[in-house]
Amino acid sequence: MLQNLKDNFMKKSLKERFLLFIGVLFFLIYLTFGLTIIFWEKLPLRLPFGYRIALGIVMILYAIIRFLRFFGNNNEE
């Protein structure tokens, strides 16, 4: 299975591999940002607790939507 993923990755052009890397990077950035907003107690962002949770959940959902759309588009090509 891992060999198959590696072969598919190596078949992509340099541009496609770069865009894959950027897509995964931004997924991780948004996911980390959402989790940080939720769980970091001393966050230097003055928001009530309910708004912090809501903003964190929105960021995590946005990361998941980006991830699914990105890999959904890659499978069609």
Contact map, one row per residue, 1 for C-alpha under 8 A:
11111000000000000000000000000000000000000000000000000000000000000000000000000
11111100000000000000000000000000000000000000000000000000000000000000000000000
11111110000000000000000000000000000000000000000000000000000000000000000000000
11111111000000000000000000000000000000000000000000000000000000000000000000000
11111111100000000000000000000000000000000000000000000000000000000000000000000
01111111110000000000000000000000000000000000000000000000000000000000000000000
00111111111000000000000000000000000000000000000000000000000000000000000000000
00011111111100000000000000000000000000000000000000000000000000000000000000000
00001111111100001000000000000000000000000000000000000000000000000000000000000
00000111111110000000000000000000000000000000000000000000000000000000000000000
00000011111110000000000000000000000000000000000000000000000000000000000000000
00000001111111111000000000000000000000000000000000000000000000000000000000000
00000000011111111000000000000000000000000000000000000000000000000000000000000
00000000000111111100000000000000000000000000000000000000000000000000000000000
00000000000111111110000000000000000000000000000000000000000000000000000000000
00000000000111111111000000000000000000000000000000000000000000000000000000000
00000000100111111111100000000000000000000000000000000000000000000000000000000
00000000000001111111110000000000000000000000000000000000000000000000000000000
00000000000000111111111000000000000000000000000000000000000000000000000000000
00000000000000011111111100000000000000000000000000000000000000000000000000000
00000000000000001111111110000000000000000000000000000000000000000000000000000
00000000000000000111111111000000000000000000000000000000000000000000000000000
00000000000000000011111111100000000000000000000000000000000000000010010000000
00000000000000000001111111110000000000000000000000000000000000000010000000000
00000000000000000000111111111000000000000000000000000000000000000000000000000
00000000000000000000011111111100000000000000000000000000000000100000000000000
00000000000000000000001111111110000000000000000000000000000000110110000000000
00000000000000000000000111111111000000000000000000000000000000100000000000000
00000000000000000000000011111111100000000000000000000000000000000000000000000
00000000000000000000000001111111110000000000000000000000001101100000000000000
00000000000000000000000000111111111000000000000000000000001100110000000000000
00000000000000000000000000011111111100000000000000000000000000000000000000000
00000000000000000000000000001111111110000000000000000001001000000000000000000
00000000000000000000000000000111111111000000000000000011111100000000000000000
00000000000000000000000000000011111111100000000000000001000100000000000000000
00000000000000000000000000000001111111110000000000000001000000000000000000000
00000000000000000000000000000000111111110010000000011011000000000000000000000
00000000000000000000000000000000011111110000000000011011100000000000000000000
00000000000000000000000000000000001111111000000000000000000000000000000000000
00000000000000000000000000000000000111111110000000000000000000000000000000000
00000000000000000000000000000000000000111110000000000000000000000000000000000
00000000000000000000000000000000000000011111000000000000000000000000000000000
00000000000000000000000000000000000010011111110000000000000000000000000000000
00000000000000000000000000000000000000000111110000000000000000000000000000000
00000000000000000000000000000000000000000011111000000000000000000000000000000
00000000000000000000000000000000000000000011111100000000000000000000000000000
00000000000000000000000000000000000000000000111110110000000000000000000000000
00000000000000000000000000000000000000000000011111110000000000000000000000000
00000000000000000000000000000000000000000000001111111000000000000000000000000
00000000000000000000000000000000000000000000000111111100000000000000000000000
00000000000000000000000000000000000000000000001111111110000000000000000000000
00000000000000000000000000000000000011000000001111111111000000000000000000000
00000000000000000000000000000000000011000000000011111111100000000000000000000
00000000000000000000000000000000000000000000000001111111110000000000000000000
00000000000000000000000000000000010011000000000000111111111000000000000000000
00000000000000000000000000000000111111000000000000011111111100000000000000000
00000000000000000000000000000000010001000000000000001111111110000000000000000
00000000000000000000000000000000010000000000000000000111111111000000000000000
00000000000000000000000000000110110000000000000000000011111111100000000000000
00000000000000000000000000000110011000000000000000000001111111110000000000000
00000000000000000000000000000000000000000000000000000000111111111000000000000
00000000000000000000000000000100000000000000000000000000011111111100000000000
00000000000000000000000001110110000000000000000000000000001111111110000000000
00000000000000000000000000100010000000000000000000000000000111111111000000000
00000000000000000000000000000000000000000000000000000000000011111111100000000
00000000000000000000000000100000000000000000000000000000000001111111110000000
00000000000000000000001100100000000000000000000000000000000000111111111000000
00000000000000000000000000000000000000000000000000000000000000011111111100000
00000000000000000000000000000000000000000000000000000000000000001111111110000
00000000000000000000001000000000000000000000000000000000000000000111111111000
00000000000000000000000000000000000000000000000000000000000000000011111111100
00000000000000000000000000000000000000000000000000000000000000000001111111110
00000000000000000000000000000000000000000000000000000000000000000000111111111
00000000000000000000000000000000000000000000000000000000000000000000011111111
00000000000000000000000000000000000000000000000000000000000000000000001111111
00000000000000000000000000000000000000000000000000000000000000000000000111111
00000000000000000000000000000000000000000000000000000000000000000000000011111
